[in-house]
Amino acid sequence: METPSTSEKVGQEQDVIQYASSSNERVEHQEKDNWGYLKHYFTSREGWIGDYDYLYLITPNIWPLNRKYKDYVAPFYGLNDEIPIFLTILLGLQHALTMIGSIVSPPLAIAGGAFNFDATITQYLVSAAFITTGIATALQVTRVHITKTPFYIGTGLLSVVGPTFDILPIAFNYTSMRYANGTCPTAEDGTQLPCPDAWGAILGSMLCTVWIQIAMSMVPPKTLNKIFPKIVTGSLLLLVGVYLINSGMQNWGGSSNCNGGEGFYALCPNIGAPKPLAWGDPKLIGLGFSVFVTVIIIEQFGSPIMKSASIILGLAVGCAISGATGYWSRENIDAAPAITFLWVHTFKLSVDGALILPLLIMFICEAVSCMPDILATAEISNVDIEGTQFNSRIQGGILCDGLGSLLSAFGTGLPMVSQAGNNGVISLTGCASRRAGWCASGF
């Protein structure tokens, strides 16, 4: 058996040393490049401001102010493109503002209208919704590969995740049943008292049923569309929308609780309010109408940055009018904690068989209905909307929604679903960069 000579051994050792030294030099050079890039990015005007035309974002759609931007096309930033820091913060805030209405509305609706929680628990549920939304959105935007599998968590797009409105009819009907059969407390005068055990039953049942959505994420999108055609899921979502219209119209008149209510809810929103009024009072109708008018005016004449936040601006105008005219006080605001987190308030978990089938149907609908939202976000982000890569984005989005709902249930919050409400911001600003998505999740 031949053995290497001494000179051959020395040559091999020198090769190893040279390779190691060259590798170290490459690492050091790369570290210097990275440090130089970060230093330039965070200390230069180009890194902070760039050459983006910020005036375009704040120019209203009114002649002659809009003459310069009549045919203007904003520069497009792709998923992983570098964008200025100030623009990242500004657009991240815009994406966050577009989500506020959809984040706040579901917990407010069920806390006051279904479970009759007090202001403290209601504030906590809203805060929990914000926290879980931020975590789920960050995961959706990041897109994490599951080791040794072809599966992902997240779309890798500027997709936002928030509480689903589909839980509302389930919550309202379930609490109505429990108040009727006496398993939720009622005062002697018939006033419905808070029922935290009912919310605990929904949370526990969610933990048992969300797994169907997680399992569906492993099924190819084409197969899901064949099993659950759009005519079926679309009809279900239409029925949910019709139910929400009914609930919204009642709340527009003052509150669903005081529509024919007695005792504590004889007036709207209740007899303990600073200025209680009868349900359907013209003052309440006018207050709600001010929100509609504001949204319409902004959509017609507002600047791009205002249009993308038209809902929250409309709500702000309504709140300003109601506050100035004395319809609410600062007591709840002053009593609210400066900071909160999950599990500050907890609920007794249980599983109710009456909830299993409705929640299973809801999670199936969430899995199928999020696909067109992801498609819309992918298309407006200028990425492929066919093929293996796109299918993996669909799979990751469904799985992220399922895991987001699981996390939210553990955190006493509402189920989560991908939303397309921020696509208008992407279209108006030309920014699909994930950096804005991470910034939005932070906000």
Backbone hydrogen bonds, N-H to C=O, Kabsch-Sander energy under -0.5 kcal/mol:
donor,donor_aa,acceptor,acceptor_aa,energy
9,K,5,S,-2.1
10,V,6,T,-2.3
11,G,7,S,-2.3
12,Q,8,E,-2.3
13,E,9,K,-2.4
14,Q,10,V,-2.3
15,D,11,G,-2.2
16,V,12,Q,-2.3
17,I,13,E,-2.4
18,Q,14,Q,-2.9
19,Y,15,D,-2.6
20,A,16,V,-2.5
21,S,17,I,-2.7
22,S,18,Q,-2.5
23,S,19,Y,-2.3
24,N,20,A,-2.5
25,E,21,S,-2.3
26,R,22,S,-2.2
27,V,23,S,-2.4
28,E,24,N,-2.8
29,H,25,E,-2.7
30,Q,26,R,-2.6
31,E,27,V,-2.6
32,K,28,E,-2.4
33,D,29,H,-2.4
34,N,30,Q,-2.8
35,W,31,E,-2.7
36,G,32,K,-2.7
37,Y,33,D,-2.5
38,L,34,N,-2.6
39,K,35,W,-2.5
40,H,36,G,-2.3
41,Y,37,Y,-2.8
42,F,38,L,-2.3
43,T,39,K,-1.0
44,S,40,H,-1.4
48,W,44,S,-1.7
49,I,45,R,-3.3
50,G,45,R,-1.6
52,Y,49,I,-0.7
54,Y,52,Y,-1.4
56,Y,53,D,-1.1
57,L,54,Y,-0.8
58,I,54,Y,-0.7
58,I,55,L,-0.6
59,T,55,L,-0.6
59,T,56,Y,-0.7
61,N,301,F,-1.6
62,I,60,P,-1.9
65,L,62,I,-1.0
66,N,62,I,-1.4
67,R,64,P,-1.5
70,K,67,R,-1.2
72,Y,69,Y,-0.7
74,A,72,Y,-0.5
77,Y,430,G,-2.9
78,G,76,F,-0.5
81,D,78,G,-1.0
85,I,47,G,-2.5
86,F,48,W,-2.3
88,T,84,P,-2.3
89,I,85,I,-2.4
90,L,86,F,-2.6
91,L,87,L,-2.9
92,G,88,T,-2.2
93,L,89,I,-2.2
94,Q,90,L,-1.7
95,H,91,L,-2.6
96,A,92,G,-2.0
97,L,93,L,-2.5
98,T,94,Q,-2.0
99,M,95,H,-0.8
99,M,96,A,-0.6
100,I,96,A,-0.9
100,I,97,L,-0.6
101,G,97,L,-0.6
103,I,99,M,-1.9
104,V,100,I,-2.8
105,S,101,G,-2.1
108,L,104,V,-2.0
109,A,105,S,-2.7
110,I,106,P,-2.3
111,A,107,P,-2.3
112,G,108,L,-1.8
113,G,109,A,-2.0
114,A,110,I,-1.2
115,F,110,I,-2.7
117,F,111,A,-3.0
122,T,118,D,-2.3
123,Q,119,A,-2.6
124,Y,120,T,-1.9
125,L,121,I,-2.5
126,V,122,T,-2.0
127,S,123,Q,-2.3
128,A,124,Y,-2.9
129,A,125,L,-1.9
130,F,126,V,-1.9
131,I,127,S,-2.3
132,T,128,A,-2.5
133,T,129,A,-1.9
134,G,130,F,-2.2
135,I,131,I,-2.0
136,A,132,T,-2.5
137,T,133,T,-2.6
138,A,134,G,-2.1
139,L,135,I,-2.0
140,Q,136,A,-2.3
141,V,137,T,-2.5
142,T,138,A,-2.1
143,R,139,L,-2.0
144,V,153,I,-2.7
146,I,151,F,-2.5
147,T,145,H,-0.6
149,T,146,I,-1.5
153,I,144,V,-2.8
154,G,152,Y,-0.5
154,G,396,G,-2.2
155,T,140,Q,-0.8
156,G,140,Q,-2.4
159,S,157,L,-2.1
160,V,419,Q,-0.9
162,G,417,V,-2.3
164,T,415,P,-2.0
167,I,164,T,-0.8
168,L,165,F,-1.7
170,I,166,D,-0.6
171,A,167,I,-2.7
172,F,168,L,-2.8
173,N,169,P,-2.2
174,Y,170,I,-2.2
175,T,171,A,-2.4
176,S,172,F,-2.0
177,M,173,N,-1.8
178,R,174,Y,-2.0
179,Y,175,T,-2.7
180,A,176,S,-1.8
181,N,177,M,-2.0
182,G,178,R,-0.6
183,T,178,R,-1.4
184,C,178,R,-1.4
187,A,191,T,-3.3
190,G,187,A,-1.8
193,L,185,P,-1.9
195,C,115,F,-1.7
198,A,195,C,-0.8
199,W,195,C,-1.0
200,G,196,P,-2.2
201,A,197,D,-1.8
202,I,198,A,-1.7
203,L,199,W,-2.4
204,G,200,G,-2.5
205,S,201,A,-2.3
206,M,202,I,-2.3
207,L,203,L,-1.9
208,C,204,G,-0.9
209,T,205,S,-1.5
210,V,206,M,-2.4
212,I,209,T,-1.6
213,Q,210,V,-0.9
214,I,210,V,-1.5
215,A,211,W,-2.5
216,M,212,I,-2.0
217,S,213,Q,-1.2
218,M,215,A,-1.4
219,V,216,M,-1.5
223,T,220,P,-0.5
224,L,220,P,-1.9
225,N,221,P,-2.3
226,K,222,K,-1.5
227,I,223,T,-2.5
228,F,224,L,-3.1
232,V,229,P,-1.2
233,T,229,P,-1.9
234,G,230,K,-2.9
235,S,231,I,-1.0
236,L,232,V,-2.0
237,L,233,T,-2.5
238,L,234,G,-2.2
239,L,235,S,-2.2
240,V,236,L,-2.1
241,G,237,L,-2.4
242,V,238,L,-2.4
243,Y,239,L,-2.2
244,L,240,V,-2.3
245,I,241,G,-2.1
246,N,242,V,-1.9
247,S,243,Y,-2.3
248,G,244,L,-3.1
249,M,245,I,-2.6
250,Q,246,N,-1.8
251,N,247,S,-2.2
252,W,248,G,-2.2
253,G,249,M,-1.4
254,G,251,N,-1.2
255,S,250,Q,-1.1
259,N,256,S,-0.6
260,G,258,C,-1.5
261,G,258,C,-0.6
265,Y,262,E,-1.8
266,A,263,G,-1.7
268,C,277,L,-4.2
271,I,264,F,-2.4
273,A,270,N,-1.8
277,L,268,C,-2.2
280,G,253,G,-3.3
281,D,253,G,-0.5
281,D,278,A,-1.8
284,L,281,D,-0.9
285,I,281,D,-2.1
286,G,282,P,-2.7
287,L,283,K,-1.8
288,G,284,L,-2.2
289,F,285,I,-2.2
290,S,286,G,-1.7
291,V,287,L,-0.8
291,V,288,G,-0.6
292,F,288,G,-1.5
293,V,289,F,-2.7
294,T,290,S,-2.0
295,V,291,V,-2.3
296,I,292,F,-2.4
297,I,293,V,-2.5
298,I,294,T,-2.4
299,E,295,V,-2.5
300,Q,296,I,-1.6
301,F,297,I,-3.0
302,G,298,I,-2.3
305,I,57,L,-2.3
306,M,303,S,-0.6
307,K,303,S,-2.8
308,S,304,P,-1.8
309,A,306,M,-1.1
310,S,307,K,-1.4
313,L,309,A,-2.1
314,G,310,S,-2.4
315,L,311,I,-2.4
316,A,312,I,-2.1
317,V,313,L,-2.2
318,G,314,G,-2.1
319,C,315,L,-2.7
320,A,316,A,-2.4
321,I,317,V,-2.4
322,S,318,G,-2.5
323,G,319,C,-2.7
324,A,320,A,-2.4
325,T,321,I,-1.7
326,G,323,G,-1.1
327,Y,322,S,-3.0
328,W,322,S,-0.5
334,D,330,R,-3.2
335,A,331,E,-2.1
336,A,332,N,-1.0
344,V,341,F,-1.1
349,L,347,F,-0.6
350,S,200,G,-1.3
353,G,351,V,-0.5
355,L,352,D,-2.0
356,I,352,D,-0.7
356,I,353,G,-0.5
357,L,353,G,-0.6
359,L,355,L,-2.4
360,L,356,I,-2.5
361,I,357,L,-2.4
362,M,358,P,-2.2
363,F,359,L,-2.7
364,I,360,L,-2.1
365,C,361,I,-2.3
366,E,362,M,-2.3
367,A,363,F,-2.1
368,V,364,I,-1.9
369,S,365,C,-3.1
370,C,366,E,-1.4
371,M,368,V,-1.1
373,D,369,S,-0.7
374,I,370,C,-2.3
375,L,371,M,-2.5
376,A,372,P,-2.4
377,T,373,D,-2.2
378,A,374,I,-2.7
379,E,375,L,-2.6
380,I,376,A,-2.2
381,S,377,T,-1.0
382,N,379,E,-1.2
383,V,378,A,-1.9
391,N,387,G,-2.3
392,S,388,T,-2.2
393,R,389,Q,-1.4
394,I,390,F,-2.2
395,Q,391,N,-2.6
396,G,392,S,-2.6
397,G,393,R,-2.4
398,I,394,I,-2.4
399,L,395,Q,-2.3
400,C,396,G,-2.3
401,D,397,G,-2.2
402,G,398,I,-2.2
403,L,399,L,-2.8
404,G,400,C,-2.6
405,S,401,D,-2.3
406,L,402,G,-2.1
407,L,403,L,-2.9
408,S,404,G,-2.6
409,A,405,S,-2.5
410,F,406,L,-2.2
411,G,407,L,-1.8
412,T,409,A,-1.5
413,G,408,S,-4.2
417,V,162,G,-2.2
419,Q,160,V,-2.7
423,N,420,A,-1.7
424,G,421,G,-0.5
425,V,422,N,-0.6
426,I,422,N,-1.6
427,S,423,N,-2.5
428,L,424,G,-2.6
429,T,425,V,-2.4
430,G,426,I,-1.9
432,A,77,Y,-2.9
432,A,430,G,-0.6
434,R,79,L,-2.9
436,A,433,S,-0.8
437,G,433,S,-0.9
438,W,434,R,-2.5
439,C,435,R,-2.1
440,A,436,A,-2.3
441,S,437,G,-2.2
442,G,438,W,-1.7
443,F,439,C,-2.1
